[in-house]
């Protein structure tokens, strides 16, 4: 096992490259090219946009949301136990590679996704989501391993910044094929989008080799070598769960994160649909606004990191969550595309900051002498994924009940308000700790 030192710049850059590698999936597959391609090939006004999936007639957008929700739920149920096993056996990097290759190969498989291969495309779409979730979880667990608490805000921000730059870079490459297919002699209208999915997989695998080479392996848990598989998992899972139950700050932070993540992740996913339904912006303007979000998020990540160093993580998170509440309220009254662009700018600034700062805040709450960081971070990642499932479901349910997507956006403010109040509990606990220590 290689010897390494925390805060090593080369190691941190290598770790940040994983964000560069996998963020292309989040932008191209989750937010821009895939949603546009999918709705285009499955759109059929004569059948109310329903498609035949293994003989069942399902609305196209409902089908993709079901696939994504199932992927999130499977990972939410399995990740804590997979993480426990990886810590017990010293296989953190092995599982990081496994989920990376699973997600990347699934993206490459989507190259063959056409309407007549709908089942195959949805299957790959779900596997890609699972690979992304797993890869992120294991990558996140390295943060307390490679950086000391005083550097984790900066390092987390650097990782997200690398991710935003990386995904925008590949997105622009994909746009060359989509908007100028004649430059390459492309006559198949579906080829540029499908080729973009292939590029995402190749990009993900290629740049992931950098962290795979430099990130350290973890040691197996002492005494677990000869234990049966399920005994290893049960013992490690129980140990970490007991440790978390003893850390009051984590017990207070995770519920707060659950509620404000419910609002953030839902807003990010539905932003394009909101812009199209409310303002009829069109694909080109929606994609431009999503790119704006990614670019602005780079600055947001670093700004929040600097602010946290001066004012403290929880205070900055509370301020950011408060502004998210205002965004939800403002979206209800939105009437033109310039207001939407203003909201996109604000979302980008706040998104980069709160995602980066949430990760580093949780990392700081883990005791420095803990080596089972993968299992600890699995609880963080599961919290986020369950929040996404509930957030998307409630957003759709409210739209279905009110027939107005504006009410759905406005309701998300409730999640942020609850998250804000729960963060106040964390802040009070931190102050109490300081008083007692003095």
Secondary structure, 3 states (H helix, E strand, C coil): CCCCCCCCHHHHHHHHHHHHHHHHHHHHHHHCHHHHHHHHHHCCHHHCCEEEECCEEEEHHHHHHHHHHHHHHHHHHHHHHHHHHHHHHCCHHHHHHHHHHHHHHHHHHHHHCCHHHHHHHHHHHHHHHHHHHHHHHHHHCCHHHHCCHHHHHHHHHHHHHHHHHHHHHHHHHHHHHHHCHHHHCCCCCCHHHHHHHHHHHHHHHHHHHHHHHHCCCCCCCCCCCCCCHHHHHHHHHHHHHHHHHHCHHHHHHHHHHHHHHHHHHHHHHHHHHHHHHHHCCCHHHHHHHHHHHHHHHHHHHHHHHHHHHHHCHHHHHHHHHHHHHHHHHHHHCCCCHHHHHHHHHHHHHHHHHHHHHHHHHHHHHCCCCCCCHHHHHHHHHHHHHHHHHHHHHHHHHHHHHHCCHHHHHHHHHHHHHHHHHHHHHHHHHHHHHHHHHC
